[in-house]
Each structure stands twice: as structure tokens, then as C-alpha cells.
Amino acid sequence: MGSTRKATVQVSVSLERAARLYRLVEWLGEGPRTRAQILNKLKIDIRTFYRDLELLRECQIDVALTSRKYVLIPDVKSALMVLPFPDPCINLGEAQQLSKGRLKIHQKLRDVLKQIVRK
């Protein structure tokens, strides 16, 4: 049976939000948590909590509610691989340096550079 690859979600997040999402995923990876525990641990309000849950689900990170506790469905490593990353604010020269290589990420960066420096 072939696996289907899900599209990568392009989301811009702040450094603060990326750090909070990282902490949430890491903490949920340790075990189920109640909403109150999460709000208290992350020092966020309920609106921020639901926005973060929605973003995680858009990124294909499933957080399920089971017996009034939130549970991370994928393993932490898989969830962290698709977690949004804040804009590193690099310049064109730095992007060109980073694009040198053979991995898919290098090719992805080269593709973006080609769109910028079209001739």
C-alpha cells in the first residue's frame, strides 16, 4: 500500500508562538493533560489555547480530547518535524549559502531563490 504525502502547511508564526507550540507538543508527549493544566503551564488564556490547537491540527498534528484530557496522537518527534518555524530573517546571500547541498531542504531553498532571481 502506498503512502500519501500530506501538503505542507505554510504558516507564519512568531518566535514566541513557535516556542509555546514546541513546549505544548513536548509536554503533551509526556502524557494526557487537562485544559486547565495546559492553560496554567503555558500561562495562556483559553482563546490562545484553541487557536494553538487549531494551528497544530492544520499542521497535521492531532491532539485528541479523551476522557477530558488532551492527548498528542503522533509521537513527539513526528509532531516536531512539522511544527511551524518562525522566519529566520536571513538575507539573500545567507539563503544562497544555505541552498548549497543535496538534501530536499536545499532544493526547496534553491527553488525559492530561483523565483527571486529570475532572469
Contact map, one row per residue, 1 for C-alpha under 8 A:
11100000000000000000000000000000000000000000000000000000000000000000000000000000000000000000000000000000000000000000000
11110000000000000000000000000000000000000000000000000000000000000000000000000000000000000000000000000000000000000000000
11111000000000000000000000000000000000000000000000000000000000000000000000000000000000000000000000000000000000000000000
01111100000000000000000000000000000000000000000000000000000000000000000000000000000000000000000000000000000000000000000
00111110000000000000000000000000000000000000000000000000000000000000000000000000000000000000000000000000000000000000000
00011111000000000000000000000000000000000000000000000000000000000000000000000000000000000000000000000000000000000000000
00001111100000000000000000000000000000000000000000000000000000000000000000000000000000000000000000000000000000000000000
00000111110000000000000000000000000000000000000000000000001000000000000000000000010000000000000000000000000000000000000
00000011111000000000000000000000000000000000000000000000011000000000000000000000000000000000000000000000000000000000000
00000001111100000000000000000000000000000000000000000000000000000000000000000000000100000000000000000000000000000000000
00000000111110000000000000000000000000000000000000000000000000000000000000000000000100000000000000000000000000000000000
00000000011111000000000000000000000000000000000000000000000000000000000000000000000111100000000000000000000000000000000
00000000001111101100000000000000000000000000000000000000000000000000000000000000000111100000000000000000000000000000000
00000000000111111100000000000000000000000000000000000000000000000000000000000000000001100000000000000000000000000000000
00000000000011111110000000000000000000000000000000000000000000000000000000000000000011000000000000000000000000000000000
00000000000001111111000000000000000000000000000000000000000000000000000000000000000000000000000000000000000000000000000
00000000000011111111100000000000000000000000000000000000000000000000000000000000000000000000000000000000000000000000000
00000000000011111111110000000000000000000000000000000000000000000000000000000000001111000000000000000000000000000000000
00000000000000111111111000000000000000000000000000000000000000000000000000000000000000000000000000000000000000000000000
00000000000000011111111100000000000000000100000000000000000000000000000000000000000000000000000000000000000000000000000
00000000000000001111111110000000000000000000000000010000000000000000000000000000001000000000000000000000000000000000000
00000000000000000111111111000000000000000000000000000000000000000000000000000001001000000000000000000000000000000000000
00000000000000000011111111100000000000000100000000000000000000000000000000000000000000000000000000000000000000000000000
00000000000000000001111111110000000001000100000000000000000000000000000000000000000000000000000000000000000000000000000
00000000000000000000111111111000000000000000000000000000000000000000000100010011000000000000000000000000000000000000000
00000000000000000000011111111100000000000000000000000000000000000000000000010000000000000000000000000000000000000000000
00000000000000000000001111111110000000000000000000000000000000000000000000000000000000000000000000000000000000000000000
00000000000000000000000111111111100000000000000000000000000000000000011100000000000000000000000000000000000000000000000
00000000000000000000000011111111000000000000000000000000000000000000001100110000000000000000000000000000000000000000000
00000000000000000000000001111111000000000000000000000000000000000000000000000000000000000000000000000000000000000000000
00000000000000000000000000111111100000000000000000000000000000000000001100000000000000000000000000000000000000000000000
00000000000000000000000000011111110000000000000000000000000000000000111100000000000000000000000000000000000000000000000
00000000000000000000000000010011111011000000000000000000000000000000111000000000000000000000000000000000000000000000000
00000000000000000000000000000001111111000000000000000000000000000001110000000000000000000000000000000000000000000000000
00000000000000000000000000000000111111100000000000000000000000000001110000000000000000000000000000000000000000000000000
00000000000000000000000000000000011111110000000000000000000000000000000000000000000000000000000000000000000000000000000
00000000000000000000000000000000111111111000000000000000000000000000000000000000000000000000000000000000000000000000000
00000000000000000000000100000000111111111110000000000000000000000000000000000000000000000000000000000000000000000000000
00000000000000000000000000000000001111111111110010000000000000000000000000000000000000000000000000000000000000000000000
00000000000000000000000000000000000111111111000000000000000000000000000000000000000000000000000000000000000000000000000
00000000000000000000000000000000000011111110000000000000000000000000000000000000000000000000000000000000000000000000000
00000000000000000001001100000000000001111111000000000000000000000000000000000000000000000000000000000000000000000000000
00000000000000000000000000000000000001111111100000000000000000000000000000000000000000000000000000000000000000000000000
00000000000000000000000000000000000000110111110110000000000000000000000000000000000000000000000000000000000000000000000
00000000000000000000000000000000000000100011111110000000000000000000000000000000000000000000000000000000000000000000000
00000000000000000000000000000000000000100001111111000000000000000000000000000000000000000000000000000000000000000000000
00000000000000000000000000000000000000000000111111100000000000000000000000000000000000000000000000000000000000000000000
00000000000000000000000000000000000000000001111111110000000000000000000000000000000000000000000000000000000000000000000
00000000000000000000000000000000000000100001111111111000000000000000000000000000000000000000000000000000000000000000000
00000000000000000000000000000000000000000000011111111100000000000000000000000000000000000000000000000000000000000000000
00000000000000000000000000000000000000000000001111111110000000000000000000000000000000000000000000000000000000000000000
00000000000000000000100000000000000000000000000111111111000000000000000000000000000000000000000000000000000000000000000
00000000000000000000000000000000000000000000000011111111100000100000000000000000000000000000000000000000000000000000000
00000000000000000000000000000000000000000000000001111111110000000000000000000000000000000000000000000000000000000000000
00000000000000000000000000000000000000000000000000111111111000000000000000000000000000000000000000000000000000000000000
00000000000000000000000000000000000000000000000000011111111111100000000000000000001000000000000000000000000000000000000
00000000000000000000000000000000000000000000000000001111111111100000000000000000000000000000000000000000000000000000000
00000000100000000000000000000000000000000000000000000111111110000000000000000000000000000000000000000000000000000000000
00000001100000000000000000000000000000000000000000000011111110000000000000000000011100000000000000000000000000000000000
00000000000000000000000000000000000000000000000000000001111111000000000000000000010000000000000000000000000000000000000
00000000000000000000000000000000000000000000000000000001111111100000000111000010010000000000000000000000000000000000000
00000000000000000000000000000000000000000000000000000001100111110000000111000000000000000000000000000000000000000000000
00000000000000000000000000000000000000000000000000001001100011111000011110000000000000000000000000000000000000000000000
00000000000000000000000000000000000000000000000000000000000001111100011110000000000000000000000000000000000000000000000
00000000000000000000000000000000000000000000000000000000000000111111111000000000000000000000000000000000000000000000000
00000000000000000000000000000000000000000000000000000000000000011111111000000000000000000000000000000000000000000000000
00000000000000000000000000000000000000000000000000000000000000001111100000000000000000000000000000000000000000000000000
00000000000000000000000000000000011000000000000000000000000000001111110000000000000000000000000000000000000000000000000
00000000000000000000000000000001111000000000000000000000000000001111111000000000000000000000000000000000000000000000000
00000000000000000000000000010001111000000000000000000000000000111101111100000000000000000000000000000000000000000000000
00000000000000000000000000011011100000000000000000000000000000111100111110000000000000000000000000000000000000000000000
00000000000000000000000010011011000000000000000000000000000011110000011111110000000000000000000000000000000000000000000
00000000000000000000000000000000000000000000000000000000000011110000001111100000000000000000000000000000000000000000000
00000000000000000000000000000000000000000000000000000000000011000000000111110110000000000000000000000000000000000000000
00000000000000000000000000001000000000000000000000000000000000000000000111111110000000000000000000000000000000000000000
00000000000000000000000011001000000000000000000000000000000000000000000101111111000000000000000000000000000000000000000
00000000000000000000000000000000000000000000000000000000000000000000000000111111100000000000000000000000000000000000000
00000000000000000000000000000000000000000000000000000000000000000000000001111111110000000000000000000000000000000000000
00000000000000000000000010000000000000000000000000000000000010000000000001111111111000000000000000000000000000000000000
00000000000000000000010010000000000000000000000000000000000000000000000000011111111000000000000000000000000000000000000
00000000000000000000000000000000000000000000000000000000000000000000000000001111111000000000000000000000000000000000000
00000001000000000000000000000000000000000000000000000000001110000000000000000111111100000000000000000000000000000000000
00000000000000000100110000000000000000000000000000000001001000000000000000000011111110000000000000000000000000000000000
00000000011110000100000000000000000000000000000000000000001000000000000000000000011111000000000000000000000000000000000
00000000000110100100000000000000000000000000000000000000000000000000000000000000001111100000000000000000000000000000000
00000000000111100100000000000000000000000000000000000000000000000000000000000000000111110000000000000000000000000000000
00000000000111000000000000000000000000000000000000000000000000000000000000000000000011111000000000000000000000000000000
00000000000000000000000000000000000000000000000000000000000000000000000000000000000001111100000000000000000000000000000
00000000000000000000000000000000000000000000000000000000000000000000000000000000000000111110000000000000000000000000000
00000000000000000000000000000000000000000000000000000000000000000000000000000000000000011111011000000000000000000000000
00000000000000000000000000000000000000000000000000000000000000000000000000000000000000001111111000000000000000000000000
00000000000000000000000000000000000000000000000000000000000000000000000000000000000000000111111100000000000000000000000
00000000000000000000000000000000000000000000000000000000000000000000000000000000000000000011111110000000000000000000000
00000000000000000000000000000000000000000000000000000000000000000000000000000000000000000111111111000000000000000000000
00000000000000000000000000000000000000000000000000000000000000000000000000000000000000000111111111100000000010001000000
00000000000000000000000000000000000000000000000000000000000000000000000000000000000000000001111111110000000001001000000
00000000000000000000000000000000000000000000000000000000000000000000000000000000000000000000111111110000000000000000000
00000000000000000000000000000000000000000000000000000000000000000000000000000000000000000000011111111000010010000000000
00000000000000000000000000000000000000000000000000000000000000000000000000000000000000000000001111111000111111000000000
00000000000000000000000000000000000000000000000000000000000000000000000000000000000000000000000111111100010000000000000
00000000000000000000000000000000000000000000000000000000000000000000000000000000000000000000000001111110011000000000000
00000000000000000000000000000000000000000000000000000000000000000000000000000000000000000000000000011111011000000000000
00000000000000000000000000000000000000000000000000000000000000000000000000000000000000000000000000001111111000000000000
00000000000000000000000000000000000000000000000000000000000000000000000000000000000000000000000000000111111100000000000
00000000000000000000000000000000000000000000000000000000000000000000000000000000000000000000000000100011111110000000000
00000000000000000000000000000000000000000000000000000000000000000000000000000000000000000000000001111111111111000000000
00000000000000000000000000000000000000000000000000000000000000000000000000000000000000000000000000101111111111100000000
00000000000000000000000000000000000000000000000000000000000000000000000000000000000000000000000000100001111111110000000
00000000000000000000000000000000000000000000000000000000000000000000000000000000000000000000001001100000111111111000000
00000000000000000000000000000000000000000000000000000000000000000000000000000000000000000000000100100000011111111100000
00000000000000000000000000000000000000000000000000000000000000000000000000000000000000000000000000000000001111111110000
00000000000000000000000000000000000000000000000000000000000000000000000000000000000000000000000000000000000111111111000
00000000000000000000000000000000000000000000000000000000000000000000000000000000000000000000001100000000000011111111100
00000000000000000000000000000000000000000000000000000000000000000000000000000000000000000000000000000000000001111111110
00000000000000000000000000000000000000000000000000000000000000000000000000000000000000000000000000000000000000111111110
00000000000000000000000000000000000000000000000000000000000000000000000000000000000000000000000000000000000000011111110
00000000000000000000000000000000000000000000000000000000000000000000000000000000000000000000000000000000000000001111111
00000000000000000000000000000000000000000000000000000000000000000000000000000000000000000000000000000000000000000111111
00000000000000000000000000000000000000000000000000000000000000000000000000000000000000000000000000000000000000000000111
